[in-house]
Amino acid sequence: MKEKIRRLFFNVWTIPNILTMIRLILIPVFVILFVNGQEKASLAVFAVASITDMFDGMLARRLNQITDFGKLFDPLADKLMVLTAMICQGCAGVFPWTAIIIVGVKELLMVIGGLFMLSRNVVVYSNYIGKAAQVCFIAALILSFFHGELAAWGTRLDLILLWITVGLALVAMVVYAVEALRSIRSPQA
């Protein structure tokens, strides 16, 4: 266990990992701004966090700075930021709690599954459906900051995109689970 923890925090100060840490730090900043009614400032923080999400993985691959820390904390930061923003929008009456609960349960199952896979030293990488769902969550959340304006125009684009994204996220979870089971069943080389 000590060796796994040591490996996790080995070479943590890379540009991609620093971007992930910034995203984690931005979560409470987002909440404070949102709760204090500073919607546009909280939207700006969410946008900055989303941009760091785009760049950290790309930079990790390009700079050959893929670390165990990044593999664990990058998706965790993504999930926490999206769930936090969804919960804030649920509290504001913009997003329905049903969607938030579905996504929360899905993410909990993904974390449990990831820990199970980690205990078996099996890595199942994210799939394109999951990446598409993450991008759609970000788009739906950005649109949610304009919920009133969209409703005034007679559209619920933010909510339509949210429900499409919930469906995509569930499909991604099924694909991930199938791939995980395939990895467990295949003989280790």
WOKASUL-V554535 format. One record per pair of residues at least 6 apart in sequence whose ideal C-beta (glycine too) atoms are under 6 Angstrom apart, sorted by the first residue. I is the first residue (numbers start at 1). J is the second residue. Records with the same first field share a line. If there is no record, write none. Layout:
BEGIN
I=J  J
END
This chain:
BEGIN
7=68
8=68  69
11=67
12=69
14=65
15=59
16=56  59  60  65  70
17=69  70
19=52  56
20=56  73  74  77
22=52
23=49  52  77
24=77
26=45  49
27=80  81  84
29=45
30=42  45  46
33=41  42
34=42  88
39=145
43=145
46=85
49=81
50=138
53=78
56=74
60=66  70
79=107
82=137
85=141
86=95  100
89=95  144
90=97  100
94=144  147
99=162  166
102=166
106=169  173
117=124  180
122=183
124=179  180  183
127=172  175
129=171  172  175
130=172
132=168
133=165  168  169  172
136=165
137=165
140=158  161  162  165
143=157  158
144=158
147=158
150=157  158
END
